[in-house]
């Protein structure tokens, strides 16, 4: 699938964290991950994928109400914000590709990670939990913070991801689950 990198080659090619190169046209809208020539499976996320791919609807709504964005292009919390948090935490493991000038691909932004789709899902949930804990800690409500922390002790990210992915795959034919 991926092609050897040629200096001065295709401007629409993504150099992946593993060192392989893949043409942006090889990433399609239904793709969640792909088997790379390096032998690993890489997660693929695009700006057109809904954040509900990773998080329940109610939580996405809460995040949209609570998180202020400063971007005129993306006025509400969405998938690019989730991947921005991942990119900030794991800069060497995520490649972002701006395809706004390439109308043929069907997406404006794509991210490919060193992680497979399931591990990326776990990382996003972990980072959102950290974001929520940080927000609760700024509420100056020790009782709310204690209650949140008590709930999180019982929260198993891996089990949540398993259940959420199974629910998404069973309830609807969703290529973004």
N, C-alpha and C positions, 0 to 999 in steps of 0.2 A: 504494500500500500504506500508506504513512504518512499521517497526518492533520495538518493545521495545529494547532499548539499553541494551546489556548484557556486563558487564565489561570483557575485555579479549576476546570479541567475534570477529566477522568478521572484518578483517583488511580492507576489501573493503566497509565498511559501512561508510556513511557520517552522522555525527551528525549535524543536521540542526540548524540554529539560534534559532528556536522555541523550541529546546530540543528533538524533535523526531529524529528517526534514520531511514535511508533508505539505502538499499543495492545499491551499484553502478550499479549493473546489472539491476536494475529496471529503470534506466535512459536510454531511447533510443534516437537515433540520431534525430528523428523527434519531440521530446518533447520540448515544449516551456515553459510549466508550468505544475504543478500537484496539485491536491487537497490533502492536507496533513491530517493526522489523528488529527492534532491540530485544524482543522477547517478552516485554511487559505489556500490560493493558493500561491504557491511559483514559481517564475520564475526559469527556467533552461536554462543555456547557456553552450555550449561546444566549445572547441577550433576549432572544424571542422565547426561550424556555421560561415558563412561569416559576416564581419562587416556591409555589406549591409542590414543585418537584421534590423539594427537600423538607418543607414545613407545612403543617396543617393550615387550612384556610384561616381559621380564627387567629392563629399566631401571626400570619402575614398581615392581617388587618390590624392587629395590635401594633406591629412594627411600623406599619404605614402611618398610623396615628401618632406614634411616639417618636419616631426618628425623623428629624428635620434634615432634608437634603438641601444642598446649596447649588445644585446643578439645574440650570434652566432646561437642559435636554432631558433630564430624568427627575422631574419634580417630586416623584414619590418613590419610596423604598421599593426596590425591585431586585431582580436577579443580578444585575451588574454590581449592586451594593454588596450582596452576599459574596460574590467572587472577589470584590475589592478587599474585603476583610480577609479572605483566604490568601490572596496575593500579598497582602501586608504581612501576614503571619508566616507565610512560606514563599518568600520571593524567588527562591531558586527552584521551586517545584511547580511553578505555574507560568505558562506562557500566555500572554494576552495578544490577540490579533485584531487590529482595527480593519474591518472590511467595508467601511462606509463608502469607499470609492469603487467598490466592486459589486454592482447591482446583481450580478449573475448568481451569487451564492445564497441570497435570501436572508442573510443576517448582517448586522452591523458590527457586532463584537463576538469573538469566540475565545474561549479559554480552554487550554489543554493542560492537564496536570500529570505529574509523575504518579499520582494515585489512581487506582481504579475507581469506578463510579460509586461503589459501596463505601470505600474508605473516604472519598470526598464527601459523601453524604454525612458520615460520622463527624468529620472535621467541621462541616458547616453547623451541625447541631451543637457540637461542643462550643464553637465560637459564639453562637447565638445565646447559649446558656450563660457564657461569660459576659456577654453584652447585657443580658437581662440582670445578672447579679450586680454588675457595675451600676446600672440604672437604679436598682432597688437600694443600693448602698448610698446613693445620693438623695434619697427621699427623706433622710433624717427621721426615719421611722424604724427604730430598733426592733420592734415587734414584727414588722413586715419583713425585715431582713432576716430575722431568726426563722420566721415561717418559711421564707423562700429557701434558705439554706437547709432546713429540715426536709423540705420536699426534694431538694436536689440530691440529698444523701441517698434517697430511695430511687432516684432516677437512673436508669441504666441506658446509656446512649446506644449501645450496641443492640439491645433488645428493642428499643424504640425504633431504630432504623430498620431492623428486620420486620417488625410489625407494620410500620408505615409503608415500606416498599411492598410487602405482601398485600396490604389493603389497597394500595394504589393499583397494583397489577391485577387484582381480582375484581375490583369494583368497576373499572373502566379500562377500555383499551387505550392506554395512555403511553405513548412512546417516551414521555419525559419522566416517568415514574422513577 
